[in-house]
Amino acid sequence: MNTLIVAGLLLVLLGLAYRLGWAKSRSLVTPEGARIHSRPQYHGTLTALWTLGPALLVLAVWAYFSPGVTHWYAVSQIPSDILVELDQAGLNRQLQRIRDLASGYGVPGDLQPFEATAGANLGRFQLLSFLIMTAATAGLGVLGLSFAQRRIGVRLRARNEVERAVSWLLIACSAVAIVTTLGIVASLVTEAFRFFTYVSPLDFFFGTVWAPRFSSTGAGDAGQYGLLPLLAGTLMISAIAMLVAVPVGLMAAIYLNQYAHRSVRAVVKPVIEILAGIPTIVYGFFALVTVGPFLRDFGNAIGLNISATSALTAGLVMGVMIVPFISSLSDDILNQVPRTLRDGAYGLGATQSETIRNVLLPAALPGIVGAFLLAVSRAIGETMIVVLAAGNSPILRGNPLEPVSTITVSIVNQLTGDTDFTGPQSLVAFALGLTLFIMTLCLNIVALYIVRRFREQYE
């Protein structure tokens, strides 16, 4: 409820500020033809920005300090003789009971004499702090509005200031993505280095046995953490998926782009893209219940021993899941090829298939490589399908008809249950995640090289 009130207050301030700024800017245009530097909408937007900035500043300060202040006040409501007897877990339970009482919820068990009073006092304190925050937000917003209103004049370059503010906003949004990436990399590298204090990097990257033990965090009982079985399983399943998805997706894109009638395309393309919206856990169930038993029975019929949960099962289903990514992206890329290239090929006497092979695909190759890269990254990072369909057998083998395990499945296994991140059993997940990150980065570098090389040829 408090969030809705704050959001409504901000919307009212924004609407009022924009309207007042726009109206004052319009009033500066006289019948004699006096001209202002910027259009009224820029003055309204600038007024709204000056109103929104101080209000958001108050909300940010309140969001940062409010939890600590509320915690301090709740602790102060517990009598000192009871407080000294509580450990951290007991204090957390007691504070939760007080917060529940302040929110109007019931609490289990009998109430201690001070709890009802503490809950009522905390409720009043939270209400008072919210009212103060709301008043400060509205007050600073009105002050910002008043200041922006006084600045509006014939010579005010409102458009320049609005565009500058928008550019800073875009820079901030870009910085969020960059900082997030750096934070992910820093966390992976830091925890991976902690893991390598327990296990040698040579044993990890070149080991052929994956057998972690959870009995102890000591080096002698840590188990074996060879990456090669997991890496082999990941690459095997990804290769099978790409062998299914690349030809099917690319040929589907070529058909939809060059051969299909408009009415057929209007039906087939949305149907293919529906596959991208199906949750991966559903694909996993489909592989476990339908595809796996079918492959097992088919293998028995032709004299092959195919396990129901195997790299082949996971790879086939994952390939079906990836088809819409390649198909949709490749179709959009083929649409971007200039029509003049195709018309020129037809004018020289080329057939439709020759035009596709010799003109259309080479011209669209950079974008198609990007689509393949997205598909490979999705295959390498897929979890739920391989959890259910691959068999979770971390053994180094080259037979796709047998169960295997992957890096993502092992990350899930190592982080399942109670983890304290003090031993190699849980820290190995960060080393595995860093390995996946490096693999994806290498794929990006290779794809970028291919894109630049062929883009120079066809532009």
C-alpha positions in Angstrom: 0.0 0.0 0.0 2.8 2.4 0.9 4.4 1.8 -2.5 1.2 2.6 -4.3 0.9 5.8 -2.4 4.4 6.9 -3.2 3.9 6.0 -6.9 0.7 7.9 -7.0 2.3 10.9 -5.4 5.1 10.9 -8.0 2.7 10.6 -10.9 0.6 13.5 -9.6 3.8 15.6 -9.2 5.0 14.7 -12.7 1.7 15.5 -14.3 1.3 18.7 -12.5 4.8 19.8 -13.2 4.6 19.1 -16.9 1.3 20.8 -17.2 2.4 24.0 -15.4 5.7 24.1 -17.3 4.0 23.6 -20.6 1.3 26.3 -19.8 3.9 28.9 -18.7 5.9 28.3 -21.9 2.8 28.8 -24.0 2.0 32.0 -22.2 5.3 33.5 -23.3 4.2 33.4 -27.0 2.6 36.8 -27.6 0.3 37.8 -30.4 3.1 40.0 -31.7 5.0 36.8 -32.5 7.6 36.6 -29.7 9.5 33.4 -30.1 10.9 31.1 -27.4 14.0 29.0 -27.8 12.4 25.6 -27.1 9.0 24.2 -27.7 6.5 24.0 -24.8 6.9 20.2 -24.4 10.6 20.7 -23.6 9.8 23.3 -20.9 7.2 20.9 -19.5 9.6 18.0 -19.5 12.4 20.1 -17.9 10.0 21.2 -15.1 9.0 17.6 -14.6 12.7 16.6 -14.3 13.4 19.3 -11.7 10.3 18.1 -9.8 11.2 14.4 -10.0 14.9 14.7 -9.1 14.5 16.0 -5.5 11.6 13.6 -4.8 13.7 10.6 -5.9 16.6 11.8 -3.8 14.4 11.8 -0.7 13.1 8.3 -1.6 16.7 7.0 -2.1 17.8 8.4 1.3 14.8 7.0 3.0 15.2 3.5 1.4 18.9 3.4 2.5 18.5 4.5 6.1 15.0 3.4 6.9 15.8 -0.4 7.5 18.6 0.5 9.9 16.6 3.1 11.8 13.6 0.8 12.1 15.8 -2.1 13.3 17.3 0.2 16.0 13.9 1.4 17.2 12.5 -2.2 17.3 15.6 -3.3 19.4 15.1 -0.4 21.7 11.6 -1.6 22.5 12.9 -4.9 24.0 13.7 -4.6 27.7 17.4 -4.7 28.5 17.1 -7.7 30.9 15.5 -9.7 28.1 17.8 -8.4 25.4 21.0 -9.5 27.2 19.7 -13.1 27.3 19.1 -13.4 23.5 21.6 -14.7 21.0 21.5 -13.5 17.4 18.9 -16.2 16.3 16.7 -15.4 19.3 16.9 -11.7 18.7 15.9 -12.2 15.0 12.9 -14.2 16.1 11.9 -11.6 18.7 12.2 -8.8 16.2 10.1 -10.8 13.7 7.4 -11.2 16.3 7.4 -7.4 17.0 7.3 -6.6 13.2 4.4 -9.0 12.8 2.5 -7.3 15.6 3.2 -3.9 14.1 1.9 -5.1 10.8 -1.3 -6.4 12.3 -0.5 -10.1 11.9 -0.9 -12.6 14.7 2.0 -14.4 16.3 2.1 -18.0 17.6 2.3 -18.7 21.3 1.6 -16.4 24.2 2.5 -12.8 24.1 5.0 -11.5 26.5 4.0 -8.3 28.4 6.3 -6.0 26.4 5.5 -7.4 22.9 2.1 -5.8 22.4 3.4 -2.4 23.5 6.5 -2.8 21.3 4.4 -3.8 18.3 2.1 -0.8 18.7 5.0 1.6 19.2 6.8 0.2 16.1 3.6 0.5 14.0 3.2 4.2 15.1 6.9 4.8 14.4 6.7 3.3 10.9 3.6 5.3 10.1 5.2 8.5 11.4 8.4 7.9 9.4 6.4 7.2 6.2 4.4 10.4 6.7 7.6 12.4 7.2 9.1 10.8 4.1 5.9 11.5 2.0 5.8 15.1 3.2 9.5 15.6 2.5 9.1 14.1 -1.0 6.1 16.3 -1.8 7.8 19.4 -0.3 11.1 19.0 -2.2 9.1 18.1 -5.3 7.1 21.3 -5.0 10.3 23.3 -4.4 11.9 21.9 -7.5 8.7 22.7 -9.5 8.8 26.3 -8.2 12.4 26.7 -9.1 11.9 25.3 -12.6 8.9 27.5 -13.1 10.9 30.7 -12.3 13.6 29.6 -14.8 11.2 29.4 -17.7 11.7 32.3 -20.0 12.2 33.3 -23.7 15.9 32.6 -23.6 15.8 29.3 -21.6 17.4 26.5 -23.6 15.0 23.9 -22.3 15.6 21.5 -25.2 19.4 21.5 -24.6 19.0 20.7 -20.9 16.4 18.0 -21.5 18.6 16.3 -24.2 21.6 16.6 -21.8 19.6 14.9 -19.0 18.4 12.2 -21.4 22.0 11.5 -22.5 23.1 11.2 -18.9 20.2 8.8 -18.3 21.3 6.7 -21.2 24.9 6.7 -19.9 23.6 5.6 -16.5 21.6 2.7 -18.0 24.7 1.6 -20.0 26.8 1.8 -16.8 24.3 -0.4 -15.0 24.9 -3.2 -17.5 28.7 -2.7 -17.4 28.9 -2.6 -13.6 26.6 -5.7 -13.3 28.9 -7.6 -15.7 32.0 -6.5 -13.7 30.3 -7.5 -10.5 29.5 -10.9 -11.8 33.0 -11.4 -13.1 34.5 -10.2 -9.8 32.4 -12.5 -7.7 33.2 -15.5 -9.9 37.0 -14.8 -10.0 37.2 -14.1 -6.2 35.4 -17.3 -5.2 37.2 -19.3 -7.9 40.5 -18.3 -6.5 39.3 -19.4 -3.0 38.5 -22.8 -4.6 41.9 -23.1 -6.1 43.4 -22.8 -2.7 41.9 -26.2 -2.0 42.3 -27.8 -5.4 45.1 -27.4 -7.9 44.1 -25.7 -11.2 45.9 -28.5 -13.0 43.8 -31.1 -11.3 40.7 -29.1 -12.0 41.2 -28.3 -15.7 42.9 -31.5 -16.7 41.4 -34.0 -14.2 39.4 -36.9 -15.6 37.4 -37.9 -12.5 34.5 -35.9 -11.0 33.8 -37.2 -7.5 33.2 -34.4 -5.0 32.8 -35.4 -1.4 30.7 -33.6 1.2 32.0 -35.2 4.3 34.7 -32.7 5.1 36.2 -29.4 3.9 39.7 -30.7 4.5 42.0 -31.2 1.5 42.3 -34.9 2.1 38.6 -35.6 2.0 37.6 -33.0 -0.6 37.3 -35.5 -3.4 38.3 -35.2 -7.0 37.2 -32.2 -9.2 38.2 -33.1 -12.7 36.5 -30.8 -15.2 37.0 -32.9 -18.4 34.0 -35.2 -17.8 31.7 -32.3 -17.4 33.2 -30.3 -20.3 33.0 -33.3 -22.6 29.3 -33.8 -21.7 28.5 -30.1 -22.2 30.2 -30.0 -25.6 28.7 -33.3 -26.7 25.1 -32.2 -25.9 25.7 -28.8 -27.4 27.1 -30.3 -30.6 24.1 -32.6 -30.9 21.7 -29.7 -30.3 23.4 -27.6 -32.9 23.4 -30.4 -35.5 19.6 -30.4 -35.0 18.9 -26.7 -34.7 21.2 -25.2 -37.3 20.0 -27.0 -40.4 16.4 -27.0 -39.4 16.3 -23.4 -38.2 18.3 -22.1 -41.2 16.3 -24.0 -43.7 13.0 -22.9 -42.1 14.2 -19.3 -42.2 15.1 -19.6 -45.9 11.7 -21.2 -46.7 9.8 -18.6 -44.8 11.8 -15.8 -46.4 12.0 -16.9 -50.0 9.5 -19.7 -50.8 6.5 -19.5 -48.4 3.4 -17.6 -49.5 2.5 -14.7 -47.4 -0.5 -16.4 -45.8 1.6 -19.5 -45.0 4.3 -17.3 -43.5 1.8 -15.5 -41.3 0.8 -18.9 -39.7 4.1 -20.9 -39.7 6.4 -18.2 -38.2 4.3 -17.6 -35.1 3.9 -21.3 -34.6 7.7 -21.8 -34.7 8.2 -18.9 -32.3 5.8 -20.5 -29.8 8.6 -23.1 -29.2 10.7 -20.3 -27.7 8.0 -19.5 -25.2 7.7 -23.0 -23.7 9.5 -23.3 -20.4 12.6 -25.4 -20.4 11.3 -27.6 -17.6 8.5 -28.7 -20.0 11.1 -29.6 -22.6 12.8 -31.6 -19.8 9.6 -33.5 -19.0 9.0 -34.1 -22.7 12.5 -35.5 -23.1 12.2 -37.7 -20.0 8.7 -39.1 -20.6 8.5 -39.2 -24.5 11.8 -38.8 -26.3 14.0 -40.9 -24.0 11.7 -44.0 -24.0 11.2 -43.7 -27.8 14.9 -43.7 -28.4 15.4 -46.6 -26.1 12.7 -48.7 -27.8 14.0 -47.7 -31.2 17.5 -48.7 -30.2 16.2 -52.1 -29.0 14.5 -52.6 -32.3 17.6 -52.0 -34.4 20.0 -53.7 -31.9 21.5 -50.6 -30.2 21.7 -50.0 -26.5 20.4 -46.5 -26.1 19.8 -45.3 -22.6 16.5 -43.4 -22.0 18.5 -40.6 -20.3 21.5 -39.9 -22.5 23.4 -37.1 -24.3 21.4 -37.9 -27.4 18.1 -37.5 -25.7 19.1 -34.1 -24.2 20.7 -32.9 -27.4 17.8 -33.7 -29.6 15.2 -32.0 -27.3 17.6 -29.0 -26.8 18.0 -28.7 -30.6 14.2 -28.5 -31.0 14.1 -25.8 -28.3 16.9 -23.7 -30.1 15.2 -23.9 -33.5 13.1 -20.8 -33.1 16.1 -18.7 -32.0 18.0 -19.5 -35.2 14.9 -19.5 -37.5 13.5 -16.2 -36.3 16.8 -14.3 -36.1 18.0 -15.7 -39.5 14.7 -14.7 -41.1 14.9 -11.2 -39.8 18.5 -11.0 -41.0 17.7 -12.2 -44.5 15.0 -9.6 -44.7 17.7 -6.9 -44.1 19.6 -7.9 -47.3 19.1 -5.2 -49.9 16.6 -6.2 -52.5 18.9 -4.8 -55.2 21.4 -7.7 -54.6 18.7 -10.3 -55.3 17.3 -8.4 -58.3 20.8 -8.1 -59.7 21.4 -11.8 -59.4 18.1 -12.5 -61.1 19.0 -10.1 -63.8 22.2 -12.0 -64.5 20.2 -15.2 -65.0 20.7 -16.8 -61.6 18.0 -19.2 -60.4 16.4 -18.7 -57.0 18.5 -21.4 -55.4 21.7 -20.0 -56.9 20.7 -16.5 -55.6 20.2 -17.9 -52.1 23.5 -19.8 -52.1 25.7 -17.2 -53.8 24.2 -13.8 -52.9 21.6 -14.0 -50.0 23.5 -16.2 -47.6 26.9 -14.6 -48.0 25.5 -11.1 -47.6 23.6 -12.2 -44.5 26.5 -14.3 -43.1 27.5 -11.9 -40.2 24.0 -11.8 -38.8 23.5 -15.5 -39.2 26.8 -16.1 -37.4 25.4 -14.0 -34.5 22.3 -16.1 -34.5 24.4 -19.3 -34.3 26.4 -17.8 -31.5 23.2 -17.1 -29.5 22.1 -20.6 -30.1 25.4 -22.1 -28.9 25.4 -19.9 -25.8 21.9 -21.0 -25.0 22.9 -24.7 -25.5 26.0 -24.4 -23.3 24.1 -22.7 -20.5 20.9 -24.8 -20.6 20.2 -26.6 -17.3 16.7 -28.0 -16.9 16.7 -30.2 -20.0 20.0 -31.8 -19.1 19.1 -32.2 -15.5 16.1 -34.4 -16.5 17.3 -36.0 -19.7 21.1 -36.4 -19.7 21.3 -38.9 -16.8 23.7 -36.9 -14.5 26.6 -39.3 -14.9 29.8 -37.4 -14.7 32.0 -39.9 -16.5 34.4 -39.1 -19.3 33.0 -41.0 -22.3 32.5 -40.3 -26.0 29.3 -42.3 -26.6 26.3 -40.1 -27.0 24.0 -43.0 -26.3 25.0 -43.2 -22.7 24.2 -40.9 -19.7 26.5 -37.9 -19.2 26.6 -34.8 -17.0 27.3 -31.1 -17.8 28.8 -28.1 -16.1 25.4 -26.5 -15.4 24.0 -29.7 -13.8 27.1 -29.9 -11.6 26.6 -26.3 -10.5 23.0 -27.1 -9.5 24.2 -30.2 -7.6 26.9 -28.4 -5.7 24.7 -25.6 -4.6 21.7 -27.7 -3.6 21.0 -27.9 0.1 22.8 -26.1 2.9 26.0 -24.4 1.6 28.3 -22.3 3.7 30.9 -21.5 0.9 33.8 -22.4 3.1 35.0 -25.6 1.4 35.7 -26.8 -2.1 32.3 -28.6 -2.3 30.4 -25.4 -2.8 33.2 -23.1 -4.1 33.7 -25.3 -7.1 30.4 -23.9 -8.5 32.1 -20.6 -9.0 35.0 -22.2 -10.8 32.5 -24.0 -13.1 30.6 -20.7 -13.6 33.9 -18.9 -14.5 34.7 -21.7 -17.0 31.3 -21.2 -18.7 31.9 -17.4 -18.8 35.2 -17.9 -20.5 33.7 -20.3 -23.0 31.0 -17.8 -23.9 33.5 -15.0 -24.1 35.7 -17.0 -26.5 32.6 -17.7 -28.7 31.9 -14.0 -28.8 35.4 -13.1 -29.8 35.4 -15.7 -32.6 32.0 -14.5 -33.9 33.1 -10.9 -33.7 36.1 -11.7 -35.9 33.9 -13.5 -38.5 31.4 -10.7 -38.5 34.0 -8.0 -39.1 35.8 -10.0 -41.8 32.8 -10.7 -43.9 31.1 -7.3 -43.2 34.1 -5.6 -44.9 33.6 -7.8 -47.9 29.9 -7.1 -48.5 29.5 -3.5 -47.4 
